Amino acid sequence: MMELSQLNMVRAVARTGSIARAALQLHCVPSNITTRIKQLESELGTALFIRAGRGLKISPAGEIFLGYSERILALVDEAKRAMDHNASPRGNLRIGAIESCAGGRLPPLLAEYHRRYPQVTLELVTGTWSQLFDELQHHRLDGALVATDVLPAKLKRTTLYREPLVLITHASAAPILSAGDLHSQTLFMWPSGCPYRRALEDWLGANGVQASITGYASWGTIIGCVSAGAGMALVPEGVLERYAQSAGLLSYRFTELQPVENRFVWHQDIQRHPARDAFAQLLQEQLLG
């Protein structure tokens, strides 16, 4: 009969790729994990892991089982929290964020959260919005800050703030007075799927402008290319503030470029989570003012 401890072991091995590292994480001996997982595989009639070099890789059947395991474990955690409505936030909290949020607005907010809730161990994970959605859907994140209005099933959201967009160029570039001045120019943006890139593409398309867009998944790389005079970029205002000391940058703002809404997203199945709820409340308090 499978037990919760076995589900924890499967999750730990899947995340670490190693029996030894999972044992350290779960504070038990490796042989215990090996035995319990073999018992579970025998009960299920299928292998959950495949040997990959010196480590382990989860099997296709294991991926399916892991999804159920994470949902079960998340519900068990919620059940424990639901039994104590007066408990202050404590335990682990895993928050995801797109890079523009993580590097700009979040650091002072994280410091304030640590000050208010010292019993919470907060882990911040950065990634693209699609990666963060996948982590949320599999209960590997408790919440995430994203900049997109299209959500997968079972994710809920609240709007936090609207991020203005700024066009940046090298100081040696000719002045940009309208979208038309971007014709045949090189622009650096995140790859397709990024809401900021979509805002740029919509702006260019509405004005009939043809430009070359090169995708880099890093604001630091994008701004570095502009600083080197290789082209231009459209960046969130918070990102520009973060790199304000970058030499030789000019910035332009256009009323046609609508701010992008940034949202806090969480899984609707996890209704009670004091640490997450306190984090969401602090976000609204600090970012909505």
C-alpha positions in Angstrom: 0.0 0.0 0.0 1.7 3.3 -1.1 2.4 5.9 1.5 3.0 9.6 1.6 6.6 9.1 2.4 7.0 7.2 -0.9 5.5 10.1 -2.8 7.9 12.4 -1.1 10.8 10.2 -2.1 9.7 10.1 -5.8 9.4 13.9 -5.8 12.8 14.3 -4.2 14.6 11.9 -6.6 12.8 13.5 -9.6 13.9 17.0 -8.6 17.5 16.1 -7.7 18.2 13.3 -10.2 20.0 11.3 -7.5 19.1 8.9 -4.7 22.0 10.3 -2.7 21.0 13.9 -3.0 17.4 13.0 -2.3 18.5 11.2 0.9 20.3 14.4 2.1 17.2 16.4 1.4 14.9 14.0 3.2 17.3 13.2 6.0 17.4 9.5 5.5 19.7 6.8 4.2 19.9 6.2 0.4 19.2 2.5 0.8 15.8 3.3 2.4 14.8 5.4 -0.6 16.0 2.7 -3.0 14.0 0.0 -1.2 10.8 2.1 -0.9 10.8 3.2 -4.5 11.4 -0.4 -5.7 8.4 -1.5 -3.5 6.3 1.3 -5.1 7.4 0.3 -8.6 6.4 -3.3 -7.8 3.0 -2.2 -6.6 2.4 0.0 -9.6 3.8 -2.6 -12.1 6.1 -0.1 -13.9 9.5 1.6 -13.6 9.4 5.2 -12.3 13.0 6.0 -13.0 15.6 5.2 -15.7 19.3 5.1 -15.1 21.1 8.0 -16.8 24.8 8.0 -16.3 25.5 8.3 -12.6 22.0 9.7 -11.9 18.4 8.8 -12.4 15.9 10.2 -15.0 12.2 10.0 -14.4 10.5 7.6 -16.9 7.4 8.6 -19.0 5.2 6.6 -16.5 7.1 8.3 -13.7 6.2 11.7 -15.1 2.5 10.8 -14.9 2.8 9.5 -11.4 4.9 12.5 -10.3 2.1 14.8 -11.4 -0.4 13.0 -9.2 2.1 12.8 -6.3 2.7 16.6 -6.4 -1.1 17.2 -6.3 -1.6 14.8 -3.4 1.3 16.3 -1.4 0.1 19.9 -2.1 -3.4 19.0 -0.8 -1.9 17.3 2.3 0.0 20.5 3.1 -3.1 22.6 2.6 -5.1 20.3 4.9 -2.5 20.8 7.6 -2.7 24.6 7.2 -6.5 24.5 7.2 -6.5 23.0 10.7 -5.0 26.2 12.2 -6.6 29.4 11.0 -4.8 31.5 13.5 -1.3 30.3 12.6 1.1 33.0 11.4 2.9 32.3 8.1 5.6 29.8 8.4 7.3 26.9 6.4 8.5 27.0 2.8 7.3 29.4 0.1 8.4 29.0 -3.5 7.7 32.1 -5.7 8.5 32.4 -9.4 9.1 35.7 -11.3 9.9 36.8 -14.8 13.3 38.5 -15.0 11.9 42.1 -15.3 10.1 41.7 -11.9 12.9 39.7 -10.1 15.6 42.3 -10.8 13.7 45.5 -10.5 10.8 45.7 -8.1 11.1 42.5 -6.0 14.4 42.9 -4.0 13.1 45.5 -1.5 9.8 43.7 -1.3 11.5 40.4 -0.5 13.5 42.1 2.2 10.3 43.5 3.8 8.7 40.0 3.6 11.7 38.4 5.4 11.5 41.1 8.1 7.8 40.6 8.7 7.7 36.7 8.4 11.1 35.3 9.6 9.6 31.8 10.1 9.0 31.5 6.3 11.8 30.1 4.1 11.3 31.9 0.8 12.8 30.7 -2.4 12.7 32.8 -5.6 12.8 31.1 -9.0 13.2 33.1 -12.2 12.0 31.9 -15.7 9.8 32.7 -18.7 6.1 32.9 -18.1 5.5 29.5 -19.8 8.1 27.9 -17.5 6.5 29.5 -14.4 3.0 28.3 -15.5 4.3 24.8 -15.8 5.8 24.9 -12.3 2.6 26.3 -10.9 0.4 23.7 -12.6 2.6 20.9 -11.1 2.6 22.5 -7.7 6.3 23.1 -7.7 5.6 26.8 -7.2 3.2 28.5 -4.7 2.8 31.6 -6.8 4.4 33.6 -9.6 4.7 37.2 -11.0 4.1 37.2 -14.7 3.3 39.8 -17.4 0.7 38.0 -19.6 -3.1 37.9 -19.6 -3.4 34.4 -21.0 -3.5 31.8 -18.3 -3.7 28.0 -18.4 -6.5 26.2 -16.7 -6.8 26.2 -12.9 -4.6 29.3 -12.4 -6.0 32.4 -10.8 -4.6 35.9 -11.0 -4.7 39.4 -9.6 -3.3 42.5 -11.3 -0.5 44.3 -9.4 0.7 47.2 -11.6 1.1 48.4 -15.2 4.6 48.5 -16.5 5.4 51.4 -18.9 7.6 50.5 -21.9 10.6 52.5 -23.0 12.5 52.4 -26.3 16.3 52.6 -25.7 19.0 53.4 -28.2 22.7 54.2 -28.1 23.5 57.9 -27.7 25.1 57.9 -31.2 21.9 56.7 -32.9 19.7 59.1 -34.8 16.7 60.4 -32.8 13.6 58.3 -32.8 10.5 60.5 -33.2 8.0 57.8 -34.2 7.6 54.1 -35.0 8.5 54.9 -38.6 12.0 55.7 -37.6 12.5 52.1 -36.7 12.2 51.0 -40.3 15.0 48.6 -41.3 16.6 49.0 -37.8 17.9 46.1 -35.6 15.9 45.5 -32.4 16.8 43.2 -29.6 14.0 41.6 -27.6 13.1 38.4 -25.8 12.1 35.4 -28.0 8.6 35.0 -29.3 6.0 34.5 -26.6 7.2 37.4 -24.4 4.5 40.0 -23.8 7.0 42.8 -24.2 8.0 41.5 -27.6 4.4 41.2 -28.6 3.8 44.8 -27.6 6.8 45.8 -29.9 5.5 43.7 -32.8 2.0 45.1 -32.4 3.3 48.7 -32.4 5.5 48.0 -35.5 2.6 46.2 -37.3 0.1 49.0 -36.6 2.5 51.5 -38.2 3.5 49.3 -41.1 7.1 49.2 -40.0 9.5 46.4 -41.1 12.4 45.8 -38.7 14.8 43.0 -37.8 14.1 41.6 -34.3 16.8 39.4 -32.7 15.7 37.3 -29.7 17.8 37.1 -26.5 16.4 35.6 -23.2 18.2 38.1 -21.0 17.6 41.8 -20.3 21.3 42.2 -19.4 22.3 40.8 -22.9 19.8 43.0 -24.7 20.8 46.2 -22.9 24.5 45.3 -23.4 23.9 45.0 -27.2 22.2 48.4 -27.2 25.0 49.9 -25.1 27.5 48.6 -27.7 25.6 50.4 -30.5 24.4 47.2 -32.2 20.8 48.2 -32.2 17.7 49.2 -30.2 15.3 47.6 -27.7 12.0 48.1 -26.0 12.3 47.5 -22.3 10.1 47.7 -19.2 10.7 50.9 -17.2 11.7 48.8 -14.2 14.5 47.1 -16.2 15.7 50.5 -17.5 16.0 51.8 -13.9 18.0 48.7 -13.0 20.5 49.4 -15.7 20.4 53.2 -15.4 24.2 53.4 -15.1 24.7 51.8 -18.5 26.8 54.2 -20.5 25.5 55.9 -23.7 21.8 55.1 -23.5 19.0 57.3 -24.7 15.3 56.6 -23.9 12.1 57.4 -25.7 8.5 57.0 -24.5 5.5 56.9 -26.9 1.8 57.2 -26.0 1.0 54.5 -28.5 2.9 51.9 -26.4 0.4 50.8 -23.7 1.8 49.7 -20.4 1.9 45.9 -19.8 0.0 44.5 -16.8 2.0 42.5 -14.3 0.0 39.9 -12.3 0.4 37.6 -9.3 -0.7 34.0 -10.3 -1.5 31.0 -8.2 -3.1 27.5 -8.4 -6.8 27.6 -7.6 -6.8 24.2 -6.0 -4.6 25.5 -3.1 -7.1 27.7 -1.5 -5.4 28.3 1.9 -1.7 29.1 2.1 -0.9 31.7 4.8 2.7 32.3 3.6 1.6 32.7 0.0 -1.4 34.9 1.0 0.8 37.1 3.1 3.1 37.5 0.1 0.3 38.4 -2.2 -1.0 40.9 0.3 2.4 42.5 0.6 2.7 42.7 -3.2 -0.6 44.6 -3.4 0.3 46.8 -0.5 3.7 47.8 -2.0 3.0 47.8 -5.7 -0.5 49.1 -5.8 0.2 51.6 -3.0 
